Amino acid sequence: ACMTSGFSGVWFELVLKTPSFSHSGVDKDLAKEFSMWVRNIHLAMFALAVALIGAYSKDGEAIQNAGFLQGYTPLTWVVVVLEASGGIIVALVIKYTDNILKNFATAISIVTATALSVAFAHFQVTPMFIIGTCAVLVAVSMYQRNPPTAENTCTTCVCRKEGADSS
């Protein structure tokens, strides 16, 4: 799971930041016109297909009888809106920063949510969770002390080559 998650994050960043990479068969000027929103819709189509196949394979009869939105409550809609806005925020973070920073933000949000759960929902913290929390905080601290720059990052990757050619 870690490998596929890491690969997909790097791939998503590459697709967002390198217009001609994801549209190699398309004219480069036309590819640059594809905004982040259009790319999000492209990627969402794959997720939609998988989600529909899963929903119909599990609850196909119920969906045909009562409709796809059966049982949705106002709380369900709140969760849908939060998930959708979270996806847009992730795309914005990756477009304007990088995948590593997005992962740190995710990790810190998990730690923060857990701290709030301990305070308000009586969540029991385990020793492994404490070790994981410390690892996240150390990683964030190390990253902030030496953020990526042109001098300390890869200069041979596809993004950098295309950026160098266009200047």
Sequence and secondary structure as in RCSB ss.txt:
>XXXX:A:sequence
ACMTSGFSGVWFELVLKTPSFSHSGVDKDLAKEFSMWVRNIHLAMFALAVALIGAYSKDGEAIQNAGFLQGYTPL
TWVVVVLEASGGIIVALVIKYTDNILKNFATAISIVTATALSVAFAHFQVTPMFIIGTCAVLVAVSMYQRNPPTA
ENTCTTCVCRKEGADSS
>XXXX:A:secstr
 HHHHHHHHHHHHHHHH HHHHTTTS HHHHHH  HHHHHHHHHHHHHHHHHHHHHHHHHHHHHHH TTTT  HH
HHHHHHHHHHHHHHHHHHHHHS HHHHHHHHHHHHHHHHHHHHHHH     HHHHHHHHHHHHHHHHHHHS   T
TTS SSSHHHHHHHHH 
